[in-house]
Structure formats: C-alpha cells, structure tokens
C-alpha cells in the first residue's frame, strides 16, 4: 500500500473514532434530561459486555481433558468473589488474571 493510502486510512480511522466519541455530546444536550433508552443502555450494557467476555474466555476450555478447566474455574471464582467483596472492578480483574497466569504456568503446568 502506498504511503498516501496509508495516510488516508489513518486519517479516516481517526475521523471515525473522533466522530463516535464526540457525537453523543453533540446529539444529547446537557440541558435536557437523558433519554430513557440511553439510561437503560448505560445500566444494562456493562453487565452484558462482561458476561460476553466471560463466555469468550471460557469457550475454548477443554473440559474433558485434564485439568478439566480447573484453572479457569478457580480464577473466575476468585474474580467474582473479590468483586463482590471489594466492588473494585480493576482490582478483581487484575487479581483474577494474575491468579490464572500463576495457575496455568506453575500449578497446572
């Protein structure tokens, strides 16, 4: 791909990203109340996205072969438990990821 096509591609990607970031602020006025659909999506989408991520992370687990998904199940349980206890999403995700990496590299290796 020639340099001018690369530059055009980068500019178009930048413009599309900026448009999706700024469009809600241009469309929804700060003076008017937030539309009910936007409030609903703001409440429902985070849980739906994390549910989707859990399904995606567990889709390739070999449940029939040793260790039968034990590292994944332990890490998911610890992540959920930490989140219910501390209510700190970043802490629970980081701890669950670190525990999973420890389990697959050291314990169940």
N, C-alpha and C positions, 0 to 999 in steps of 0.2 A: 504494500500500500504506500503510495507516495506521501511525502510529508504534508502536502496541502490537504489530502484526505484525512490524515491523522489529526491535523489541526481542526478541521471541520467537525470531525467526530467528537473530539474533546469539547469543542465549543457547544455542540448540540447536547451532549450529555450534561454539561454544566448548566445550560439553559433549562433543560428538562428538570434537573434536580432543584434548581432555584425556583422554578415555577411551582413544583409540588410543595416546596417549603413555604413560599410566600402566598400562594393562592388562598389558603384558608383565612389568612389575616385580611386579605382584600375582599373576600366574599362575605365573611361573617363580621358584622360590625360589633365593636366593643360596647356601643351604647344600647344595642338591642339584646334581649335575653338569648342565650344559646338555644338553638333549635333542639327539640326533644330527641330527634334522631342522632344528632351529634353527641348529646349527653349519653344516650344509650350506648352508642358505639364506644365512647370513652370508657364506659364501665364494663362492657362485655368483651371488647377485643383483647385486652391484656391477658385475661384468663384463657381465652380461646387460642391465642398465639402460643402461650406456654404449654397448653395441652397438646397443640400440634408439634411443638418442639420435643416433648416427651415421647410422643408416638414416633417421630422421626428418629430419635436417638435409640429407641428400642426395636426398631423394625428389622434390623439385621442380626439380632441376638440369636445365637444357636442354642435354643432352649433344650434340644435333645442331646447335645454333646457337653461333656464336662468343660467348664464348671457350671453348666446349666443356667447361665445368666446371673449367677450369684454376685459378681462384682457390680453389675448394673443395678440389681435389686437393692443391694446394700447402699450404693451411692444415692439412688433415688429416695430410699427411706431416710437416710441421713439428711439429704437436702430438704425433703418435706418436713422432717422433724425440726430442723434448725429454723426453717422459715416460719413454722407455726409457733416456735418458741420465741425467736428474736424479732420476727417481722422485718428482717433486713434482707431484701432480695439479693443484693450483690454478695453479701457475706454467705448466705446459704448456697448460692450457685458456685461461688469460688471454693467453698469448703467441699461441696459435693464433687466438683470436678477434680480437686486435689486428691480427695479420698479415692475416687475412681482410678485416677492415674497410679496412685500408690498400690491399689489392689491388683490392677492388671499387670503392673511391672514388677511387683515384689511378692505379693501374697499368692496370686493365682497364676504365676508365670510358669 
